[in-house]
Amino acid sequence: MATVFLPMPIRRRIGGEPSLVVEGATLRQIINNLEEIIPGIREELIDPELDDRVIRTISAIIDGEAADMGLRTTVGENSEVHFIPAIAGGAPIPLASQDGNRSKNRNEER
Amino acid sequence: MTTTEKPQEFKVVGTRPIRHDGIDKVLGRAVYGSDVRLAGMIYGAVLRSPYAHAKITKIDTSKAEAMPGVFAVMSGKDMPLVASGALDLGETVDDTAFTSDRVMAHDKVVFKGHPVAAVAAIDQNTGLEALKLIEVEYEVLKPVISLEDAMAPGAVVIHEGLIGDDLGEKVNNTNIAVHNRSEFGDPEAAFAKSATVLERTFIISRAHQGYIEPHASTAFWAPDGKITVWTTTQAPFGVRKTVSALLEQPLSDIKVIPTEIGGGFGGKIPVYLEPVAAVLSKKAGRPVKITMDRRAVFEASGPGPGGTIKVKMGVDDKGKITAATADIRYGAGAYPGASINPATAGIFACYEVPNVRIDSYDVVINMSKTAAYRAPGTPQATFASETLVGELCEIIGMSPMDFHLLNVSREGTRRPDGPVFPRIGNEACLEAIQGSEHFKSTLEPSTESKLRGRGMASGYWNGIGNKSSVTINVNEDGLVSLIEGNPDIGGTRTTIAMQAAEILGLPAEDVHPAVGDTDSIGYSDLTAGSRTTYATGTAAIEAAKMVIDEMKKRVAMIWETEYGNIEHVDGLFVSKVAPDHKFTFKEAAGKLGQTGGPVAMTGTVNVRGSGGGSFGTHLVDVEVDRDTGKVEILRYTAAQDAGKAVHPSYVEGQFQGGAVQGIGWALNEEYYTSDDGVMVNSTFLDYRMPTSLDVPMIETIIVEVANTNHPFGVRGIGETSIVPPAPAVANALANAIGVRLYQTPMNPGRILEALATKKTGK
């Protein structure tokens, strides 16, 4: 079974445990099985738009390298899976930038 | 050159052919961003905010619109107010709404130089005059410039809508966009058991990439809705995506034609002018070109972030590292996105550290948004960690080389942010420096007026793989044209062509590479992340293999035999069953017409990671003038792991270029900013970057520890070389003057101050 290292916010939520041993032959199976242990984590990790990759602000790293096939990337029996903030330049953007009700065009807003 | 294992045999890779674009560049024929000329083209000019932080209460453009020679005027109201969302640019992720606001302010300016309006006019001077007629009223707000002010309780909040992420907790009314933590082991317990523990705080200034060519973009928004953009960029497909998102136009209606690029270093990944030129073009009905002046480049484009880094390291009585912690705080500029995550990955990457905790903060301040700058985020963090190591070695009485070798990270070591390293060349770089003539040489002793010292430091950059496309067309004369989608910023046309030539069995000169536009080549991620020779080269190898395979089928048809009877050996197509049947590539290429038409193949890849990245170790000798504080670099040697150097001259050039940029960051460069957020040294006269007259020839040692992720063992090497210089220079200065400096730039003023402090003991 693979060892999954969780992002710090999720780690804190489950009492500080740095890693979990999870079954799964693909990244999708790993996340689905994580969902059984940590309800809601699937929604936090999977890009809802495409449903074939993790969210853009997180990098899924399997055995030291990026998951190039998205959720289809294979995971080995003794693999390490890390979810870490996306590398380089791009910080997570957790916000609706203004007040969440941007109109289509400023002219229409006025 | 140091090689650690029996290399593959190559005919083209590892040689030094003349670059394919050399003649055009030497003769001035190459077309850069501002060289673009189109029929009917007019010129754009951008009105920028004089304030670092202010609300826009009124913009009246009527007088400018009425001015003769003016074709169009725009402001934020002419751009869609797009919703927030992740804008994935390959290496970096930005927010769509913030990017839109950054390109053209909508109702608030958040940095000096923030665009508030733009005009398109018959010529540049008319445009600049028209800007003076635009009336803008501001309600000036208190600027937040320092990290301390931005992070203080009750700080003026720059973005009221920003919801901070503090280790997963949402925070309102904050300038701290993100607080991340990476942790394993128990650092506190390990510190308690350590023989020696050292903690220091470092300050590093924001620094600009200093590319010679300013940003320049031309756009034409045709009546049928199609938008064509000519621009100097590292990321043509990123520009297409950004323009599409910001202007809410279909992606495939936008064609981006990358021009030659006069330096980027990460700074030409973001979009600045393209959407503005497009909106002006739509209004004017003509192509519009906008070129930044140098002040705008400094004030309004993205340098690398400055910040404060607190580092703590413990060692046992033998010098073995027991634990390390760091607190990294970077000023992102006016929008979130400082490079805190690679800083976390890199800060202790050169060492095996059993207990680690790294906190990192992405903090918004009222200066232009920072961008990637060569190994983004990592030179700053490594300045702190490697300078601390230098001082720690002094305290415990151990040579820095022995300390590095004792604690070196290698295959199987856990990186500070978690993943385990595959095969890497860290140790080989140290050994290369240890074996160098420079290392073995004796530094001339100091005199009364000249203080001399030697220092070393190591550095790491991971790099990325990602997506690339390469198309190879076989011409009937036996030469091939190669189209790739990555702008060439370091000779990558040639290094990509060489990898294809290696497979095709052709000399590099017979492969003619060109950088295609976004309509003529498949999607390719940006030229950044030390990925182009590595990842796009892999796509070229794939395309070349497909060409050879198809050529074998065609040759089989010509010789009326089975495909399986054809081999491609040493550049020749030969028949296993008829030994006298032989074709050179050129002979076979000339006969393709009657075998099913031309051969053209496209290789596409999504390369998984970087294969462990590239490590480097630098050694430097400095001389300090005791009276003036001026520092002279006496000798400098850079060793770095290239995996396999495709074109050794270009690899050496990358080592040298990164070293010189790092020396500049160490000794001279800073944004000298007034309290109200105005950069007062926004020219190359006052923003002092080193030139060829300021540094000696940088000696280079190419280390080759093959990358198992690449068919030829190639590693991305463009960025690592900027990581070690600042701490190497800091350690050399400490060795020379007997006092430690903890802040860049380590300029004459700070050095004289340190010498005076040493003398008085205060």
Contacts between the chains, C-beta under 8 A, distances in Angstrom:
chain1	res1	chain2	res2	distance
A	5	B	418	5.2
A	7	B	168	7.7
A	8	B	167	5.6
A	8	B	168	7.0
A	8	B	180	6.6
A	8	B	181	4.5
A	8	B	182	7.1
A	8	B	183	7.0
A	9	B	165	7.7
A	9	B	167	5.4
A	9	B	168	2.2
A	9	B	169	7.6
A	10	B	168	7.0
A	12	B	167	6.2
A	12	B	168	6.3
A	13	B	168	7.0
A	18	B	183	7.5
A	18	B	184	6.2
A	55	B	86	7.4
A	56	B	86	4.2
A	56	B	88	4.6
A	56	B	93	5.1
A	57	B	86	6.3
A	57	B	93	5.6
A	61	B	418	7.5
A	61	B	419	4.9
A	61	B	609	7.7
A	63	B	419	7.9
A	63	B	420	7.5
A	64	B	419	4.5
A	64	B	420	5.5
A	64	B	421	6.7
A	64	B	422	5.4
A	64	B	609	6.8
A	64	B	612	7.1
A	65	B	422	7.8
A	65	B	465	7.7
A	65	B	608	4.7
A	65	B	609	3.1
A	65	B	610	7.8
A	65	B	611	7.6
A	65	B	709	7.3
A	66	B	464	7.4
A	66	B	465	6.6
A	66	B	466	8.0
A	66	B	608	5.8
A	66	B	609	4.7
A	67	B	608	7.8
A	68	B	465	7.1
A	68	B	606	4.8
A	68	B	607	7.0
A	68	B	608	3.9
A	68	B	609	7.6
A	69	B	606	7.6
A	80	B	419	7.0
A	80	B	420	6.4
A	82	B	417	7.8
A	82	B	418	4.6
A	82	B	419	5.3
A	84	B	182	7.6
A	84	B	341	7.2
A	84	B	417	5.4
A	84	B	418	6.1
A	84	B	419	7.7
A	85	B	178	7.8
A	85	B	180	5.7
A	85	B	340	7.9
A	85	B	341	4.5
A	86	B	92	7.9
A	86	B	93	5.3
A	86	B	341	6.6
A	87	B	91	7.3
A	87	B	341	5.6
A	87	B	342	5.5
A	87	B	345	6.9
A	87	B	462	6.8
A	87	B	464	6.8
A	88	B	91	4.9
A	88	B	92	5.8
A	88	B	339	6.0
A	88	B	341	6.9
A	88	B	342	5.0
A	88	B	372	6.3
A	88	B	376	5.3
A	88	B	377	7.5
A	88	B	464	7.3
A	88	B	529	6.4
A	89	B	91	6.4
A	89	B	92	3.4
A	89	B	93	7.6
A	89	B	266	7.6
A	89	B	269	7.5
A	89	B	337	6.0
A	89	B	339	5.3
A	89	B	371	6.9
A	89	B	372	4.7
A	89	B	376	5.3
A	89	B	377	8.0
A	90	B	89	7.5
A	90	B	91	7.6
A	90	B	92	4.0
A	90	B	93	3.1
A	90	B	94	6.2
A	90	B	337	6.0
A	91	B	93	7.7
A	91	B	177	5.9
A	91	B	178	4.9
A	91	B	332	7.1
A	91	B	336	4.8
A	91	B	337	4.8
A	91	B	338	6.7
A	91	B	340	6.6
A	91	B	341	7.4
A	91	B	362	4.5
A	92	B	93	7.7
A	92	B	165	6.0
A	92	B	178	5.8
A	93	B	84	6.9
A	93	B	86	6.3
A	93	B	93	7.1
A	93	B	94	7.2
A	93	B	95	3.7
A	93	B	98	7.0
A	93	B	177	8.0
A	93	B	336	6.3
A	93	B	337	7.8
A	94	B	163	5.6
A	94	B	164	7.9
A	94	B	165	4.9
A	94	B	170	7.2
A	95	B	84	6.0
A	95	B	95	7.3
A	95	B	159	7.9
A	95	B	161	6.1
A	95	B	162	5.3
A	95	B	163	4.6
A	96	B	83	7.3
A	96	B	84	4.7
A	96	B	97	7.7
A	96	B	161	6.4
A	96	B	163	7.9
A	97	B	84	4.4
A	97	B	95	6.3
A	97	B	97	3.5
A	97	B	98	5.5
A	97	B	101	7.1
A	97	B	159	7.3
A	97	B	161	5.5
A	97	B	162	7.6
A	98	B	81	8.0
A	98	B	84	7.9
A	98	B	97	6.9
A	98	B	161	4.7
A	99	B	161	5.9
A	100	B	161	7.5
A	102	B	81	4.4
A	102	B	82	6.9
A	102	B	83	5.2
A	102	B	84	7.8
A	102	B	97	6.8
A	103	B	81	5.8
A	104	B	80	6.2
A	104	B	81	7.1
A	104	B	248	7.9
A	105	B	80	5.4
A	105	B	81	6.4
A	106	B	76	6.4
A	106	B	77	4.3
A	106	B	78	8.0
A	106	B	79	7.5
A	106	B	80	7.9
A	106	B	81	5.3
A	106	B	106	6.4
A	107	B	77	5.8
A	109	B	81	6.7
A	110	B	77	7.5
